[in-house]
Structures are given as C-alpha cells and as structure tokens.
C-alpha cells in the first residue's frame, strides 16, 4: 500500500482523476494501470514486514 501513495504516485492519481472527470477514460485507465503496476513491481522488489 505504501507504494501507491508517495508524492509521484499521488500526482498520477490526481492526473487520472482529472482525466476521468474530463471524460477521457482511456488515459485515465492507463494512468491508474501504471500506478498499480508500479506498486506491484516495487512491492515485489522491496517486501514490507507486516
């Protein structure tokens, strides 16, 4: 979860939200996909001890 909220990811969440509100759903979905893929790859590289 930590990989989804650093400042660059927050900017991407805002960009995805704005794209969604503007009615351009394809870029919005692509942006959210990039965020999720990045979070998945980073969490695999740096496991967090719960």
PyMOL Python script that loads the backbone (N, CA, C, O; Angstrom):
from pymol import cmd

cmd.read_pdbstr("""\
ATOM      1  N   UNK A   1       0.818  -1.195   0.000  1.00  0.00           N
ATOM      2  CA  UNK A   1       0.000   0.000   0.000  1.00  0.00           C
ATOM      3  C   UNK A   1       0.862   1.260   0.000  1.00  0.00           C
ATOM      4  O   UNK A   1       0.472   2.286  -0.558  1.00  0.00           O
ATOM      5  N   UNK A   2       2.032   1.179   0.625  1.00  0.00           N
ATOM      6  CA  UNK A   2       2.898   2.352   0.680  1.00  0.00           C
ATOM      7  C   UNK A   2       3.344   2.808  -0.702  1.00  0.00           C
ATOM      8  O   UNK A   2       3.616   3.991  -0.909  1.00  0.00           O
ATOM      9  N   UNK A   3       3.422   1.865  -1.661  1.00  0.00           N
ATOM     10  CA  UNK A   3       3.894   2.208  -2.990  1.00  0.00           C
ATOM     11  C   UNK A   3       2.841   2.963  -3.798  1.00  0.00           C
ATOM     12  O   UNK A   3       3.147   3.484  -4.870  1.00  0.00           O
ATOM     13  N   UNK A   4       1.611   3.029  -3.301  1.00  0.00           N
ATOM     14  CA  UNK A   4       0.540   3.691  -4.034  1.00  0.00           C
ATOM     15  C   UNK A   4       0.318   5.126  -3.578  1.00  0.00           C
ATOM     16  O   UNK A   4      -0.513   5.826  -4.156  1.00  0.00           O
ATOM     17  N   UNK A   5       1.046   5.589  -2.546  1.00  0.00           N
ATOM     18  CA  UNK A   5       0.792   6.931  -2.036  1.00  0.00           C
ATOM     19  C   UNK A   5       2.004   7.854  -1.921  1.00  0.00           C
ATOM     20  O   UNK A   5       1.876   8.899  -1.283  1.00  0.00           O
ATOM     21  N   UNK A   6       3.184   7.542  -2.500  1.00  0.00           N
ATOM     22  CA  UNK A   6       4.261   8.532  -2.462  1.00  0.00           C
ATOM     23  C   UNK A   6       3.896   9.722  -3.357  1.00  0.00           C
ATOM     24  O   UNK A   6       2.998   9.605  -4.191  1.00  0.00           O
ATOM     25  N   UNK A   7       4.578  10.864  -3.199  1.00  0.00           N
ATOM     26  CA  UNK A   7       4.213  12.065  -3.970  1.00  0.00           C
ATOM     27  C   UNK A   7       4.072  11.856  -5.479  1.00  0.00           C
ATOM     28  O   UNK A   7       3.094  12.339  -6.049  1.00  0.00           O
ATOM     29  N   UNK A   8       5.000  11.160  -6.163  1.00  0.00           N
ATOM     30  CA  UNK A   8       4.782  10.974  -7.606  1.00  0.00           C
ATOM     31  C   UNK A   8       3.508  10.175  -7.911  1.00  0.00           C
ATOM     32  O   UNK A   8       2.808  10.464  -8.882  1.00  0.00           O
ATOM     33  N   UNK A   9       3.216   9.180  -7.087  1.00  0.00           N
ATOM     34  CA  UNK A   9       2.000   8.396  -7.311  1.00  0.00           C
ATOM     35  C   UNK A   9       0.761   9.236  -7.036  1.00  0.00           C
ATOM     36  O   UNK A   9      -0.246   9.093  -7.730  1.00  0.00           O
ATOM     37  N   UNK A  10       0.820  10.110  -6.034  1.00  0.00           N
ATOM     38  CA  UNK A  10      -0.316  10.986  -5.762  1.00  0.00           C
ATOM     39  C   UNK A  10      -0.590  11.905  -6.942  1.00  0.00           C
ATOM     40  O   UNK A  10      -1.746  12.146  -7.289  1.00  0.00           O
ATOM     41  N   UNK A  11       0.467  12.418  -7.557  1.00  0.00           N
ATOM     42  CA  UNK A  11       0.284  13.259  -8.747  1.00  0.00           C
ATOM     43  C   UNK A  11      -0.366  12.465  -9.875  1.00  0.00           C
ATOM     44  O   UNK A  11      -1.214  12.988 -10.599  1.00  0.00           O
ATOM     45  N   UNK A  12       0.030  11.207 -10.022  1.00  0.00           N
ATOM     46  CA  UNK A  12      -0.586  10.374 -11.049  1.00  0.00           C
ATOM     47  C   UNK A  12      -2.053  10.079 -10.722  1.00  0.00           C
ATOM     48  O   UNK A  12      -2.887  10.030 -11.626  1.00  0.00           O
ATOM     49  N   UNK A  13      -2.376   9.881  -9.429  1.00  0.00           N
ATOM     50  CA  UNK A  13      -3.774   9.677  -9.046  1.00  0.00           C
ATOM     51  C   UNK A  13      -4.603  10.909  -9.400  1.00  0.00           C
ATOM     52  O   UNK A  13      -5.722  10.792  -9.900  1.00  0.00           O
ATOM     53  N   UNK A  14      -4.043  12.090  -9.135  1.00  0.00           N
ATOM     54  CA  UNK A  14      -4.753  13.333  -9.479  1.00  0.00           C
ATOM     55  C   UNK A  14      -4.930  13.431 -10.992  1.00  0.00           C
ATOM     56  O   UNK A  14      -6.005  13.787 -11.473  1.00  0.00           O
ATOM     57  N   UNK A  15      -3.874  13.117 -11.736  1.00  0.00           N
ATOM     58  CA  UNK A  15      -3.959  13.171 -13.196  1.00  0.00           C
ATOM     59  C   UNK A  15      -5.010  12.180 -13.711  1.00  0.00           C
ATOM     60  O   UNK A  15      -5.778  12.506 -14.616  1.00  0.00           O
ATOM     61  N   UNK A  16      -5.044  10.997 -13.147  1.00  0.00           N
ATOM     62  CA  UNK A  16      -6.046  10.013 -13.552  1.00  0.00           C
ATOM     63  C   UNK A  16      -7.459  10.469 -13.228  1.00  0.00           C
ATOM     64  O   UNK A  16      -8.384  10.281 -14.019  1.00  0.00           O
ATOM     65  N   UNK A  17      -7.614  11.070 -12.053  1.00  0.00           N
ATOM     66  CA  UNK A  17      -8.928  11.590 -11.674  1.00  0.00           C
ATOM     67  C   UNK A  17      -9.378  12.715 -12.582  1.00  0.00           C
ATOM     68  O   UNK A  17     -10.538  12.763 -12.990  1.00  0.00           O
ATOM     69  N   UNK A  18      -8.467  13.622 -12.900  1.00  0.00           N
ATOM     70  CA  UNK A  18      -8.806  14.725 -13.801  1.00  0.00           C
ATOM     71  C   UNK A  18      -9.139  14.208 -15.201  1.00  0.00           C
ATOM     72  O   UNK A  18     -10.056  14.708 -15.851  1.00  0.00           O
ATOM     73  N   UNK A  19      -8.399  13.219 -15.653  1.00  0.00           N
ATOM     74  CA  UNK A  19      -8.691  12.642 -16.965  1.00  0.00           C
ATOM     75  C   UNK A  19     -10.067  11.994 -16.965  1.00  0.00           C
ATOM     76  O   UNK A  19     -10.807  12.096 -17.944  1.00  0.00           O
ATOM     77  N   UNK A  20     -10.410  11.330 -15.871  1.00  0.00           N
ATOM     78  CA  UNK A  20     -11.716  10.689 -15.762  1.00  0.00           C
ATOM     79  C   UNK A  20     -12.833  11.734 -15.770  1.00  0.00           C
ATOM     80  O   UNK A  20     -13.840  11.577 -16.460  1.00  0.00           O
ATOM     81  N   UNK A  21     -12.636  12.814 -14.985  1.00  0.00           N
ATOM     82  CA  UNK A  21     -13.641  13.880 -14.915  1.00  0.00           C
ATOM     83  C   UNK A  21     -13.794  14.572 -16.268  1.00  0.00           C
ATOM     84  O   UNK A  21     -14.893  14.978 -16.645  1.00  0.00           O
ATOM     85  N   UNK A  22     -12.684  14.702 -16.992  1.00  0.00           N
ATOM     86  CA  UNK A  22     -12.722  15.356 -18.300  1.00  0.00           C
ATOM     87  C   UNK A  22     -13.381  14.475 -19.361  1.00  0.00           C
ATOM     88  O   UNK A  22     -13.658  14.936 -20.468  1.00  0.00           O
ATOM     89  N   UNK A  23     -13.631  13.220 -19.024  1.00  0.00           N
ATOM     90  CA  UNK A  23     -14.312  12.343 -19.954  1.00  0.00           C
ATOM     91  C   UNK A  23     -13.394  11.527 -20.849  1.00  0.00           C
ATOM     92  O   UNK A  23     -13.861  10.837 -21.755  1.00  0.00           O
ATOM     93  N   UNK A  24     -12.094  11.600 -20.602  1.00  0.00           N
ATOM     94  CA  UNK A  24     -11.151  10.799 -21.391  1.00  0.00           C
ATOM     95  C   UNK A  24     -10.793   9.560 -20.576  1.00  0.00           C
ATOM     96  O   UNK A  24      -9.799   9.528 -19.850  1.00  0.00           O
ATOM     97  N   UNK A  25     -11.628   8.554 -20.723  1.00  0.00           N
ATOM     98  CA  UNK A  25     -11.476   7.377 -19.864  1.00  0.00           C
ATOM     99  C   UNK A  25     -10.266   6.523 -20.216  1.00  0.00           C
ATOM    100  O   UNK A  25      -9.668   5.925 -19.322  1.00  0.00           O
ATOM    101  N   UNK A  26      -9.888   6.448 -21.486  1.00  0.00           N
ATOM    102  CA  UNK A  26      -8.736   5.614 -21.848  1.00  0.00           C
ATOM    103  C   UNK A  26      -7.454   6.085 -21.174  1.00  0.00           C
ATOM    104  O   UNK A  26      -6.751   5.258 -20.593  1.00  0.00           O
ATOM    105  N   UNK A  27      -7.110   7.380 -21.219  1.00  0.00           N
ATOM    106  CA  UNK A  27      -5.916   7.820 -20.484  1.00  0.00           C
ATOM    107  C   UNK A  27      -6.058   7.618 -18.979  1.00  0.00           C
ATOM    108  O   UNK A  27      -5.084   7.281 -18.305  1.00  0.00           O
ATOM    109  N   UNK A  28      -7.253   7.821 -18.451  1.00  0.00           N
ATOM    110  CA  UNK A  28      -7.459   7.631 -17.009  1.00  0.00           C
ATOM    111  C   UNK A  28      -7.183   6.186 -16.612  1.00  0.00           C
ATOM    112  O   UNK A  28      -6.521   5.933 -15.606  1.00  0.00           O
ATOM    113  N   UNK A  29      -7.681   5.252 -17.387  1.00  0.00           N
ATOM    114  CA  UNK A  29      -7.455   3.827 -17.101  1.00  0.00           C
ATOM    115  C   UNK A  29      -5.980   3.482 -17.253  1.00  0.00           C
ATOM    116  O   UNK A  29      -5.437   2.714 -16.460  1.00  0.00           O
ATOM    117  N   UNK A  30      -5.331   4.043 -18.264  1.00  0.00           N
ATOM    118  CA  UNK A  30      -3.901   3.788 -18.466  1.00  0.00           C
ATOM    119  C   UNK A  30      -3.081   4.327 -17.298  1.00  0.00           C
ATOM    120  O   UNK A  30      -2.143   3.668 -16.848  1.00  0.00           O
ATOM    121  N   UNK A  31      -3.419   5.504 -16.808  1.00  0.00           N
ATOM    122  CA  UNK A  31      -2.675   6.107 -15.694  1.00  0.00           C
ATOM    123  C   UNK A  31      -2.840   5.261 -14.436  1.00  0.00           C
ATOM    124  O   UNK A  31      -1.863   4.990 -13.737  1.00  0.00           O
ATOM    125  N   UNK A  32      -4.062   4.845 -14.146  1.00  0.00           N
ATOM    126  CA  UNK A  32      -4.296   4.001 -12.969  1.00  0.00           C
ATOM    127  C   UNK A  32      -3.579   2.661 -13.133  1.00  0.00           C
ATOM    128  O   UNK A  32      -3.054   2.118 -12.161  1.00  0.00           O
ATOM    129  N   UNK A  33      -3.552   2.130 -14.343  1.00  0.00           N
ATOM    130  CA  UNK A  33      -2.819   0.890 -14.595  1.00  0.00           C
ATOM    131  C   UNK A  33      -1.335   1.033 -14.323  1.00  0.00           C
ATOM    132  O   UNK A  33      -0.708   0.125 -13.776  1.00  0.00           O
ATOM    133  N   UNK A  34      -0.767   2.175 -14.705  1.00  0.00           N
ATOM    134  CA  UNK A  34       0.656   2.427 -14.439  1.00  0.00           C
ATOM    135  C   UNK A  34       0.903   2.500 -12.937  1.00  0.00           C
ATOM    136  O   UNK A  34       1.895   1.959 -12.447  1.00  0.00           O
ATOM    137  N   UNK A  35       0.023   3.156 -12.211  1.00  0.00           N
ATOM    138  CA  UNK A  35       0.180   3.261 -10.754  1.00  0.00           C
ATOM    139  C   UNK A  35       0.152   1.878 -10.119  1.00  0.00           C
ATOM    140  O   UNK A  35       1.008   1.546  -9.299  1.00  0.00           O
ATOM    141  N   UNK A  36      -0.828   1.082 -10.498  1.00  0.00           N
ATOM    142  CA  UNK A  36      -0.960  -0.252  -9.907  1.00  0.00           C
ATOM    143  C   UNK A  36       0.199  -1.164 -10.292  1.00  0.00           C
ATOM    144  O   UNK A  36       0.699  -1.921  -9.460  1.00  0.00           O
ATOM    145  N   UNK A  37       0.626  -1.094 -11.544  1.00  0.00           N
ATOM    146  CA  UNK A  37       1.763  -1.902 -11.982  1.00  0.00           C
ATOM    147  C   UNK A  37       3.031  -1.506 -11.236  1.00  0.00           C
ATOM    148  O   UNK A  37       3.804  -2.366 -10.815  1.00  0.00           O
ATOM    149  N   UNK A  38       3.241  -0.210 -11.074  1.00  0.00           N
ATOM    150  CA  UNK A  38       4.404   0.259 -10.333  1.00  0.00           C
ATOM    151  C   UNK A  38       4.355  -0.220  -8.881  1.00  0.00           C
ATOM    152  O   UNK A  38       5.363  -0.681  -8.344  1.00  0.00           O
ATOM    153  N   UNK A  39       3.203  -0.113  -8.257  1.00  0.00           N
ATOM    154  CA  UNK A  39       3.062  -0.593  -6.884  1.00  0.00           C
ATOM    155  C   UNK A  39       3.325  -2.075  -6.760  1.00  0.00           C
ATOM    156  O   UNK A  39       3.940  -2.525  -5.794  1.00  0.00           O
ATOM    157  N   UNK A  40       2.859  -2.837  -7.739  1.00  0.00           N
ATOM    158  CA  UNK A  40       3.081  -4.278  -7.730  1.00  0.00           C
ATOM    159  C   UNK A  40       4.559  -4.616  -7.883  1.00  0.00           C
ATOM    160  O   UNK A  40       5.088  -5.462  -7.161  1.00  0.00           O
ATOM    161  N   UNK A  41       5.220  -3.953  -8.824  1.00  0.00           N
ATOM    162  CA  UNK A  41       6.633  -4.243  -9.067  1.00  0.00           C
ATOM    163  C   UNK A  41       7.511  -3.801  -7.908  1.00  0.00           C
ATOM    164  O   UNK A  41       8.453  -4.504  -7.542  1.00  0.00           O
ATOM    165  N   UNK A  42       7.218  -2.660  -7.334  1.00  0.00           N
ATOM    166  CA  UNK A  42       8.026  -2.164  -6.226  1.00  0.00           C
ATOM    167  C   UNK A  42       7.808  -3.016  -4.988  1.00  0.00           C
ATOM    168  O   UNK A  42       8.761  -3.293  -4.260  1.00  0.00           O
ATOM    169  N   UNK A  43       6.563  -3.441  -4.728  1.00  0.00           N
ATOM    170  CA  UNK A  43       6.324  -4.266  -3.544  1.00  0.00           C
ATOM    171  C   UNK A  43       6.999  -5.623  -3.687  1.00  0.00           C
ATOM    172  O   UNK A  43       7.382  -6.227  -2.685  1.00  0.00           O
ATOM    173  N   UNK A  44       7.150  -6.109  -4.905  1.00  0.00           N
ATOM    174  CA  UNK A  44       7.862  -7.363  -5.120  1.00  0.00           C
ATOM    175  C   UNK A  44       9.353  -7.205  -4.918  1.00  0.00           C
ATOM    176  O   UNK A  44      10.033  -8.139  -4.492  1.00  0.00           O
ATOM    177  N   UNK A  45       9.856  -6.036  -5.220  1.00  0.00           N
ATOM    178  CA  UNK A  45      11.285  -5.782  -5.093  1.00  0.00           C
ATOM    179  C   UNK A  45      11.682  -5.483  -3.645  1.00  0.00           C
ATOM    180  O   UNK A  45      12.741  -5.908  -3.183  1.00  0.00           O
ATOM    181  N   UNK A  46      10.829  -4.755  -2.943  1.00  0.00           N
ATOM    182  CA  UNK A  46      11.105  -4.363  -1.560  1.00  0.00           C
ATOM    183  C   UNK A  46       9.984  -4.860  -0.659  1.00  0.00           C
ATOM    184  O   UNK A  46       9.072  -4.096  -0.342  1.00  0.00           O
ATOM    185  N   UNK A  47      10.028  -6.114  -0.242  1.00  0.00           N
ATOM    186  CA  UNK A  47       8.953  -6.614   0.613  1.00  0.00           C
ATOM    187  C   UNK A  47       8.917  -5.888   1.949  1.00  0.00           C
ATOM    188  O   UNK A  47       9.950  -5.532   2.515  1.00  0.00           O
ATOM    189  N   UNK A  48       7.697  -5.679   2.436  1.00  0.00           N
ATOM    190  CA  UNK A  48       7.495  -4.951   3.693  1.00  0.00           C
ATOM    191  C   UNK A  48       7.120  -5.961   4.757  1.00  0.00           C
ATOM    192  O   UNK A  48       6.244  -6.797   4.537  1.00  0.00           O
ATOM    193  N   UNK A  49       7.769  -5.894   5.909  1.00  0.00           N
ATOM    194  CA  UNK A  49       7.441  -6.775   7.018  1.00  0.00           C
ATOM    195  C   UNK A  49       6.209  -6.237   7.743  1.00  0.00           C
ATOM    196  O   UNK A  49       6.229  -5.115   8.250  1.00  0.00           O
ATOM    197  N   UNK A  50       5.142  -7.024   7.795  1.00  0.00           N
ATOM    198  CA  UNK A  50       3.928  -6.577   8.467  1.00  0.00           C
ATOM    199  C   UNK A  50       4.034  -7.028   9.861  1.00  0.00           C
ATOM    200  O   UNK A  50       3.131  -6.780  10.660  1.00  0.00           O
TER     201      UNK A  50
END
""", "prot")
cmd.dss("prot")
cmd.show_as("cartoon", "prot")
cmd.util.cbc("prot")
cmd.orient("prot")
